[in-house]
């Protein structure tokens, strides 16, 4: 590894301050972390491709994209930054009509209820809509979250995390964010909070590990070991 590469790595890691205190608040991403929206999301993405002028994600490209960051996927599909808000907004509206078909990640409801019973405060910060999340939580008897916040920007979760901390009254040393994408780890780094990546969602385990989260979980039950 070159000296420059080492310095870049050290600089990136230094943005995560050390944490030793107990986790009192767990904030979750929604899509791919709690809700299994992968196939619905893929169908919607491909259904909008012709209208918005990008290539669909099909065949071997699906697995290839799972190893990319969000920005890399946008470039791969030919989605310019200026079109992303409109595509994301349409995608959320399309999902509203399918949310009744979306199931939780296997094992996640039981884990969430156990964490809630333990006294851990639970929250959601998502790029999906609060309406979609609310319907899903009601459908699956998971209305146990202290707050749900929606970012209007696909890459805007750091701001929502900071605002949640301010409004809900908890500090960075108390919280752990749990997500399934590299952009979730990037948001945690900007918000300067602990981050856990889950390998059952959108991004592959290897691409998540490359971003150096504090934890990587391979099954929902592993969340119960966090103290």
C-alpha positions in Angstrom: 0.0 0.0 0.0 1.4 3.4 -0.9 2.0 6.1 1.7 -0.8 8.2 0.2 -3.2 5.3 0.5 -2.3 4.8 4.1 -2.8 8.4 4.9 -6.2 8.5 3.2 -7.2 5.4 5.2 -6.1 6.9 8.4 -7.9 10.1 7.6 -11.1 8.3 6.8 -11.0 6.2 10.0 -10.2 9.2 12.2 -13.7 10.7 11.4 -15.2 8.0 13.6 -14.4 9.0 17.2 -13.8 6.2 19.7 -16.9 5.0 21.5 -16.9 2.9 24.7 -20.3 3.7 26.3 -23.4 1.6 26.2 -25.8 1.8 23.3 -29.1 3.2 24.5 -30.6 4.2 21.1 -30.7 2.1 17.9 -31.6 4.0 14.7 -32.4 1.8 11.7 -32.5 2.2 8.0 -35.8 0.9 6.6 -35.4 -0.6 3.1 -33.3 -3.7 3.1 -32.6 -3.5 6.9 -36.0 -3.9 8.4 -38.2 -4.4 5.3 -37.4 -6.7 2.5 -38.0 -4.3 -0.3 -35.2 -5.4 -2.6 -37.3 -7.1 -5.4 -40.0 -4.4 -5.3 -37.4 -1.7 -5.5 -35.6 -3.4 -8.4 -38.9 -3.8 -10.3 -39.7 -0.1 -9.7 -36.2 1.0 -10.7 -36.4 -1.0 -14.0 -40.0 0.1 -14.6 -38.9 3.8 -14.6 -35.8 3.3 -16.7 -37.3 4.1 -20.1 -39.2 7.2 -18.8 -36.1 8.7 -17.1 -33.6 7.6 -19.7 -31.3 5.3 -17.9 -30.5 1.6 -18.4 -32.4 -1.1 -16.4 -30.6 -3.2 -13.9 -30.9 -6.8 -15.0 -29.2 -10.1 -15.1 -25.6 -10.2 -13.9 -25.6 -6.5 -13.5 -27.8 -6.8 -10.4 -25.1 -8.6 -8.4 -22.4 -6.3 -9.8 -24.4 -3.3 -8.6 -24.6 -4.7 -5.1 -20.9 -4.3 -4.9 -21.0 -0.6 -5.8 -21.6 2.6 -3.8 -24.7 4.6 -4.6 -22.8 7.1 -6.7 -21.1 4.2 -8.7 -24.5 2.7 -9.4 -25.8 6.0 -10.6 -22.9 6.3 -13.0 -23.2 2.7 -14.1 -26.9 3.2 -15.0 -26.4 6.6 -16.5 -28.4 8.6 -13.9 -27.3 12.2 -13.7 -27.5 13.8 -10.2 -30.1 16.3 -11.4 -32.6 13.5 -12.2 -32.1 11.6 -8.9 -34.7 13.5 -6.8 -37.4 13.0 -9.4 -36.6 9.3 -9.8 -36.5 8.8 -6.0 -39.8 10.6 -5.5 -41.5 8.5 -8.2 -40.1 5.4 -6.8 -41.5 6.1 -3.3 -44.9 6.8 -4.8 -44.8 3.5 -6.8 -43.8 1.6 -3.6 -46.8 3.0 -1.8 -49.1 0.8 -4.0 -47.0 -2.2 -3.2 -46.2 -1.8 0.5 -48.9 -4.3 1.5 -46.8 -7.0 -0.2 -43.6 -6.1 1.6 -42.5 -8.5 4.3 -40.0 -7.9 7.2 -36.6 -9.4 7.0 -36.9 -12.8 8.6 -36.2 -12.6 12.3 -36.2 -8.8 12.5 -39.7 -8.4 14.1 -38.7 -10.6 17.0 -35.4 -8.8 17.5 -37.0 -5.4 17.4 -39.6 -6.4 20.0 -36.9 -7.8 22.2 -34.8 -4.6 22.0 -37.9 -2.6 22.8 -38.7 -4.8 25.8 -35.1 -4.3 27.0 -35.6 -0.6 27.1 -33.6 0.4 24.0 -35.0 3.4 22.3 -35.7 2.7 18.6 -35.8 5.0 15.6 -35.9 4.9 11.9 -34.1 7.3 9.5 -34.9 6.5 5.9 -35.0 7.7 2.3 -38.4 6.2 2.0 -41.5 8.1 3.1 -42.9 8.2 6.6 -46.2 7.2 5.1 -44.8 4.0 3.6 -43.0 3.1 6.8 -46.0 3.8 8.9 -48.2 1.5 6.8 -45.6 -1.3 7.0 -45.1 -1.0 10.8 -48.9 -1.1 11.3 -49.2 -4.1 9.0 -46.6 -6.1 10.9 -47.5 -5.0 14.5 -44.2 -3.0 14.8 -45.4 0.3 16.0 -42.8 0.4 18.7 -40.5 3.1 17.4 -39.9 6.3 19.2 -39.5 8.3 16.0 -39.5 7.9 12.2 -37.7 10.5 10.1 -37.5 10.7 6.3 -34.8 12.3 4.3 -36.0 14.1 1.1 -32.6 13.3 -0.4 -31.2 9.9 -1.2 -27.8 11.0 0.2 -29.1 13.2 3.0 -29.3 10.9 6.0 -26.5 12.5 8.0 -28.5 15.7 8.3 -31.6 13.7 9.4 -29.6 11.7 12.0 -28.2 15.0 13.5 -31.7 16.5 13.6 -33.1 13.4 15.3 -30.4 13.6 18.0 -31.2 17.2 18.6 -35.0 16.8 18.7 -35.1 13.4 20.5 -32.5 14.4 23.1 -29.8 11.8 22.8 -26.1 12.1 22.2 -23.7 10.6 19.6 -22.1 8.4 22.4 -25.5 6.7 23.0 -26.6 5.8 19.5 -25.9 3.0 17.0 -27.1 3.3 13.4 -27.9 0.1 11.5 -28.1 0.1 7.7 -27.5 -2.1 4.7 -25.8 0.2 2.2 -22.5 2.0 1.9 -24.3 5.3 2.0 -25.5 4.5 5.5 -21.9 4.1 6.7 -21.0 7.4 4.9 -23.9 9.1 6.7 -22.7 7.8 10.1 -19.2 9.0 9.4 -20.5 12.5 8.6 -22.8 12.5 11.7 -19.9 11.1 13.8 -21.8 8.2 15.3 -21.3 4.4 15.7 -22.4 2.4 12.7 -23.4 -1.2 12.1 -23.8 -2.7 8.6 -26.0 -5.7 7.9 -25.2 -8.1 5.2 -28.7 -9.2 4.3 -29.7 -6.1 2.4 -28.6 -4.3 -0.7 -24.9 -4.1 -0.6 -22.6 -7.1 -0.5 -20.6 -7.8 2.7 -17.3 -7.0 1.1 -18.3 -3.6 -0.1 -19.7 -2.8 3.4 -16.5 -4.0 5.1 -14.4 -1.8 2.8 -16.2 1.2 4.4 -15.0 0.1 7.9 -18.2 0.3 10.0 -17.9 -0.5 13.7 -19.9 -3.7 13.3 -21.1 -6.0 10.5 -24.0 -8.3 11.3 -25.0 -11.4 9.3 -28.2 -12.2 11.1 -30.8 -10.0 12.9 -30.3 -12.0 16.2 -26.7 -10.7 16.4 -28.1 -7.2 17.2 -29.1 -8.6 20.6 -25.5 -9.0 21.6 -24.9 -5.2 21.4 -24.5 -3.6 24.8 
